[in-house]
Amino acid sequence: MHGLTDPARVEDEAHSLKASAATFGAIALRDAARDLEEACRRADQPAWRQILDILPGLAERSIAAFPVARGEGRGRISEGGGGAE
């Protein structure tokens, strides 16, 4: 993620992540994305780089916290094209 050096791009990505995380109830991830978005607006590069360091682990923990539906594995797409049946 440290290949991201354009604060406007990082801010846009953080905004999208914030909305997605909120949709799924991943509050800690949403809050980190919000903090990242705000750090970019302030042009506080050290702060947004620090947040970028923790995001991958936080995202992994958020994903792991979701229960897996009975009979389904994580990351597996159903044979019917990936949609809900």
RAZI-V182462 format. One record per pair of residues at least 24 apart in sequence whose ideal C-beta (glycine too) atoms are under 6 Angstrom apart, sorted by the first residue. I is the first residue (numbers start at 1). J is the second residue. If there is no record, write none. Layout:
BEGIN
I/J, I/J
END
This chain:
BEGIN
1/52, 7/40, 10/40, 11/37, 11/40, 26/62, 29/58, 29/62, 32/58
END
